Amino acid sequence: MAHADIGLVAALKIELAPFLQRCLTPKKYTGGEFTFRGGRYDEARVAIVESGPGFARARRATQALLEAHTPAYVVSCGFSGGLRP
């Protein structure tokens, strides 16, 4: 799989939506138990993983992201799953 400059991890697709809207040439694939997306932000290559809720899933998704794309930076984003309507 392709190297990424930046990796993003979030539990829910809604948390990733703003990043996906800005992503140029987006691609989507499933790797193991997680859904990955990727593309470019200007010159930066970005890999995005949707982990699903929970600490253990976030940890496994981050590990899968690191192994698959070796990003220099990883950002955990989103908190929508923790909100109550």
Protein Blocks (a to p, Z undefined) as FASTA:
>chain_A
ZZdfbdcddfbfklmmmmmmmpghiadddehjbccddddehjbccddddebgajklmmmm
mmmmmmmnopabdcdedjklmpcZZ
